[in-house]
């Protein structure tokens, strides 16, 4: 059984339809998912550029390298733990910031008077 059992017809002008479909296309969402996001108070963000994925792969590779350095340092006993932890935390924050900035929907602001 479907969770969403209510449907309705919405009539749009040609220009409204073109605008809606352009915005939907930019997000990579279905038309229905796009409208549901708006109803729930979010403005969907456009798909991230292809560079985003390459950048994320690079950041994750750096993180893996740091992890390997930590393992090696643990085995040999030569590592400034505080410096390593600071670098690892900085990398983690950078990855989270990029993901948030590029992919997370933003809450819609209410127009004045509502």
Secondary structure, DSSP 8 states (H G I E B T S, - for coil): --S----------HHHHHHHHHHHHHHT--HHHHHHHHHTTEE------HHHHHHHHHHHHHHHHHHHHHHHHHHHT---HHHHHHHHHHHHHHHHHHHHHHHS-EE----TT-
